[in-house]
């Protein structure tokens, strides 16, 4: 049986890229790639399996972890890092800092919201809370960003 070296190299490259760039590759995130197209055509298209989406509980846990890391020096003992309120737009969730966490002006970059994609990508972003309309607009931009980049 003849093996097309071009196809074999594509598969090896995708496996390498998945292991290198996806922190959840080792069993947490399912990164199955499937071949699509005409089997007689050596230039096949690779599509990422969308089963990599994670549950709200996992998204919330990632947000809590990111918030604790981001604001650890400002958190009081037993203080909640995030509000219970959050927003969801298509592929992204936005979580807000508990306003009881006091952040000094010299650390103003720490005044942020946490955005998580439905595949577990974590970002800190501008915090427009309590203006939920602005938050929703910005979250739509982040959702589009995640969608365009497959995050």
CORVENHU-V229073 format. One record per helix or strand of 2 or more residues. SS is the DSSP state (H for helix, E for strand). FROM is the first residue (numbers start at 1). TO is the last residue. If there is no record, write none. Layout:
BEGIN
ss->{SS	SS}
from->{FROM	FROM}
to->{TO	TO}
END
This chain:
BEGIN
ss->{H	E	E	H	H	E	E	H	E	E	H}
from->{5	33	45	50	56	82	92	105	112	122	132}
to->{21	36	48	52	71	89	97	110	117	126	149}
END
